[in-house]
Amino acid sequence: MLKMSLPLRLQLSLVIVVGAALLNYHAWPYLGVYGAIALLWAWLLRVRIPQLGKLLGTELIFLSLLALPLGWERASFLLVRSLVCLIVMNSFLLTLPPHSFGIALKGLPVPLPLKENLLLAGQYLEILLAEVTRMQRSAQLRGLNGSAGWLRYASAAMIGALYLRSLERAERVYTAMVARGYNGQLPLDSTLRPKERVALLAASAIAACLTFSSYQLTVNS
């Protein structure tokens, strides 16, 4: 995995995602450049391709249901652009060490209440995924092997139980965090080093040039 601090990895991921999301419609050459950057980012972070592929497939199914009514030409660009953004952010999230989302979030220049909400949401997602893993293991012990068995096991009642169990556990985790002195901030320093700031500024400049050029391309054509 690429050796860089978690705040820098998060901010570089956001730079790529925001730049790609602001591209002008039908700017396929620049979208291709962002696609190459996204693949390079996934390779640098050493993300597991099977795990990334499963996650992307699930997310693109829901996105296609929203984009296809807009027409094939517009929907195709939106889906490819969404795929680029998802590759970048999923690569970051899948290679994030356990319980380190708050460390990455610490250096993000956003208001403190938003940081706290994002931190608690990230903690809840980790708890939810852990509960899903436990339920899958329980289903396998009961002889419900394979995807079909798991789908039979995950009925509406089990989904409700999953929500209640994860919510109760999340409340216990939050209570434990407050008991240990949590006040919405993490007691650590995650400022960027000078070299990391230069790298972030360079990446932001490249992304800005690509995005602005996509609008100039449309005007000239």
TAFENLIN-V466114 format. One record per residue. N is the residue number from 1. PSI is psi in degrees with one decimal (NA if undefined). Layout:
# TAFENLIN-V466114
[[N	PSI] [N	PSI]]
This chain:
# TAFENLIN-V466114
[[1	145.9] [2	132.1] [3	103.0] [4	158.6] [5	154.7] [6	-42.5] [7	-38.4] [8	-41.8] [9	-41.9] [10	-45.2] [11	-36.1] [12	-39.4] [13	-42.5] [14	-36.1] [15	-45.6] [16	-44.3] [17	-46.0] [18	-41.3] [19	-43.3] [20	-38.0] [21	-27.2] [22	3.7] [23	145.8] [24	149.6] [25	143.6] [26	14.6] [27	66.6] [28	-38.9] [29	-42.6] [30	-31.9] [31	-35.2] [32	-36.5] [33	-44.5] [34	-34.7] [35	-41.9] [36	-38.5] [37	-40.8] [38	-42.9] [39	-38.6] [40	-39.2] [41	-43.5] [42	-37.0] [43	-39.3] [44	-36.0] [45	-5.9] [46	46.9] [47	148.3] [48	118.1] [49	-45.8] [50	-42.6] [51	-41.2] [52	-40.4] [53	-41.3] [54	-42.7] [55	-42.4] [56	-39.7] [57	-43.1] [58	-43.1] [59	-37.7] [60	-26.9] [61	-46.9] [62	-37.6] [63	-36.4] [64	-34.3] [65	-29.5] [66	-31.1] [67	-34.9] [68	-35.1] [69	-13.8] [70	-4.0] [71	147.1] [72	-43.1] [73	-46.4] [74	-39.5] [75	-37.1] [76	-41.2] [77	-42.3] [78	-40.4] [79	-42.5] [80	-41.5] [81	-40.4] [82	-36.9] [83	-41.7] [84	-46.5] [85	-39.7] [86	-37.1] [87	-42.8] [88	-52.2] [89	-36.9] [90	-35.9] [91	-39.8] [92	-46.7] [93	-38.4] [94	-22.8] [95	8.8] [96	127.4] [97	153.2] [98	139.0] [99	30.7] [100	8.8] [101	-37.6] [102	-33.3] [103	-43.4] [104	-35.4] [105	-23.5] [106	-41.8] [107	4.5] [108	129.0] [109	69.9] [110	161.7] [111	149.6] [112	-43.1] [113	-37.0] [114	-38.7] [115	-43.9] [116	-42.3] [117	-41.6] [118	-38.1] [119	-45.7] [120	-35.0] [121	-41.0] [122	-41.0] [123	-39.5] [124	-37.9] [125	-38.8] [126	-41.8] [127	-41.4] [128	-44.2] [129	-37.3] [130	-39.3] [131	-37.4] [132	-41.9] [133	-41.0] [134	-39.6] [135	-38.3] [136	-41.9] [137	-39.2] [138	-38.3] [139	-39.0] [140	-37.8] [141	-23.3] [142	7.7] [143	9.4] [144	76.5] [145	154.9] [146	168.2] [147	-37.4] [148	-41.9] [149	-39.8] [150	-38.5] [151	-36.8] [152	-36.8] [153	-36.8] [154	67.0] [155	-178.6] [156	-37.1] [157	-39.5] [158	-34.1] [159	-40.1] [160	-41.3] [161	-37.8] [162	-43.0] [163	-45.9] [164	-42.8] [165	-43.5] [166	-35.2] [167	-43.0] [168	-42.4] [169	-38.1] [170	-39.5] [171	-39.3] [172	-40.6] [173	-43.1] [174	-40.7] [175	-40.6] [176	-37.1] [177	-42.6] [178	-40.6] [179	-26.2] [180	9.9] [181	13.5] [182	129.0] [183	26.3] [184	-8.5] [185	148.9] [186	135.9] [187	63.8] [188	163.9] [189	126.5] [190	37.1] [191	151.9] [192	143.8] [193	161.7] [194	-42.7] [195	-36.6] [196	-35.8] [197	-39.5] [198	-42.9] [199	-39.3] [200	-41.5] [201	-39.2] [202	-43.0] [203	-38.7] [204	-39.0] [205	-42.0] [206	-44.0] [207	-39.9] [208	-41.5] [209	-43.1] [210	-44.3] [211	-45.2] [212	-35.3] [213	-28.7] [214	-34.2] [215	-34.6] [216	-35.2] [217	-40.2] [218	-38.1] [219	-43.5] [220	-31.9] [221	NA]]
